[in-house]
Amino acid sequence: MVRNAHPASMPQKNILILGVGSPFGADRLGWQALAALAPQPFAVQFPHLAIRYEQSDRPGSRLLTLLGQADAAIIIDAMHSGLPAGSVRRFAVDELSAECGLMSTHGFGVVDALALGQALGGLRGEVVVVGIEMGEGELAEDTLAALIELVRGELAQM
């Protein structure tokens, strides 16, 4: 789904907000986050951006195809890093490693796909990864508020 409140005559930057995970268990945090972000008035706040929301279950190397269709991207995924449950953390691509805690129940996860993209000659545009520390149940209101503010701040810089 694309949210756009910008006149057609002005060029827009294509932004992908991608929730990674699955519909089951703690790995659904990326999808829950996307559901909370989609109704936000980002298109009105940032009319120069054409924002597309998408969820992906185990994207693997398909992640590179999705990123290739956007000028910039924000990827949201669950993490298990030892931080308190519900903690929200921003990563630049060059900060990612196997130790960052992003989940990979996918065999070939987000960190692997981004590393492959860089090894193949780089990634198109800016890519930011947002990790949400796993816990029990649904995302708490304070986690959602922190996530929305972090995404709003990232969009403001794009």
C-alpha positions in Angstrom: 0.0 0.0 0.0 1.3 3.5 -0.9 0.4 6.6 1.0 0.8 9.7 -1.0 -0.4 13.3 -0.4 2.0 15.0 -2.8 1.1 16.8 -6.0 1.9 14.7 -9.0 4.1 17.4 -10.6 6.8 17.2 -7.9 9.3 14.3 -7.9 9.1 12.1 -4.9 11.5 9.8 -3.1 10.3 6.2 -2.9 10.5 4.9 0.6 9.9 1.3 1.7 9.0 0.5 5.3 9.3 -3.2 5.6 8.1 -5.3 8.5 10.0 -8.6 8.6 9.0 -11.7 10.5 6.2 -14.2 10.5 2.6 -14.3 11.7 3.6 -16.6 14.6 5.4 -16.2 17.9 7.8 -13.4 18.9 9.0 -13.1 15.4 5.8 -11.3 14.5 7.1 -8.0 16.0 8.0 -6.6 12.5 4.5 -7.2 11.3 2.9 -5.7 14.5 5.1 -2.7 14.1 4.1 -2.2 10.4 0.4 -2.4 11.4 1.0 0.4 14.0 3.0 2.5 11.5 0.7 2.3 8.5 -2.1 4.5 9.9 0.3 7.3 10.9 0.0 10.5 8.9 3.6 10.3 7.5 2.4 11.0 3.9 0.9 14.3 5.1 4.0 15.1 7.2 6.4 14.2 4.5 4.7 15.0 1.1 8.0 14.6 -0.8 8.1 10.9 0.1 6.1 8.1 -1.5 5.9 5.7 1.4 5.2 2.0 0.7 4.4 -0.4 3.5 5.1 -4.1 3.1 5.5 -7.1 5.3 7.6 -10.1 4.4 7.8 -13.5 5.9 11.4 -14.8 5.5 12.5 -12.5 2.7 16.0 -14.0 2.3 17.7 -12.7 -0.9 14.3 -11.3 -2.0 15.1 -8.5 0.4 17.6 -7.2 -2.2 14.9 -7.0 -4.8 12.6 -5.1 -2.5 15.3 -2.7 -1.6 16.2 -2.2 -5.3 12.6 -0.9 -5.9 13.1 1.9 -3.3 15.3 5.0 -3.0 15.6 4.3 0.8 14.2 1.8 3.2 13.4 1.2 6.9 13.4 -2.5 7.8 11.8 -3.5 11.1 12.6 -6.9 12.6 12.6 -8.6 16.0 15.9 -8.9 17.9 17.2 -10.9 20.8 20.2 -8.9 22.1 19.7 -8.9 25.9 18.1 -5.5 26.1 14.9 -5.1 28.0 11.8 -6.4 26.2 10.3 -3.8 23.9 13.6 -1.8 23.5 13.8 -0.2 20.1 17.2 0.1 18.5 18.4 1.7 15.2 21.1 0.2 13.1 22.9 1.5 10.1 23.9 -1.3 7.7 27.5 -1.0 8.6 26.7 -1.6 12.3 25.0 -5.0 11.6 26.7 -8.2 12.6 25.8 -11.6 13.8 26.1 -10.3 17.3 23.6 -7.4 16.9 20.7 -9.7 18.0 18.4 -9.4 14.9 16.4 -12.6 14.6 17.1 -15.0 11.8 14.5 -17.8 12.0 14.6 -17.4 8.3 17.9 -19.3 7.6 19.1 -16.4 5.5 18.1 -13.3 7.5 18.1 -9.6 7.1 21.8 -9.3 8.3 22.9 -11.9 5.7 20.9 -10.4 2.9 22.3 -6.9 3.5 25.8 -8.2 3.7 25.3 -9.9 0.4 23.9 -6.7 -1.1 27.0 -4.8 0.0 29.3 -7.6 -1.3 27.6 -7.4 -4.7 28.3 -3.7 -5.1 26.3 -1.9 -2.5 22.7 -1.1 -1.7 20.6 1.4 -3.5 19.9 4.3 -1.3 19.9 4.5 2.5 18.9 1.5 4.5 18.1 1.7 8.2 17.3 -1.4 10.3 15.1 -1.1 13.4 15.3 -3.9 15.9 12.6 -4.5 18.5 13.7 -6.6 21.5 11.4 -9.6 21.9 9.3 -10.2 24.9 6.0 -11.8 25.7 2.8 -10.8 24.0 1.9 -7.7 21.9 4.0 -4.5 21.6 3.5 -2.2 24.5 2.3 1.3 24.1 5.7 2.8 25.1 7.4 0.6 22.5 5.0 1.7 19.8 5.5 5.3 20.7 9.3 5.0 20.6 9.1 3.2 17.3 6.8 5.8 15.7 9.1 8.6 16.8 12.2 6.8 15.5 10.6 6.2 12.1 9.3 9.8 12.0 12.8 11.0 12.7 14.3 8.8 9.9 11.7 9.9 7.4 12.4 13.6 8.3 16.0 13.0 7.2 15.1 11.3 3.9 
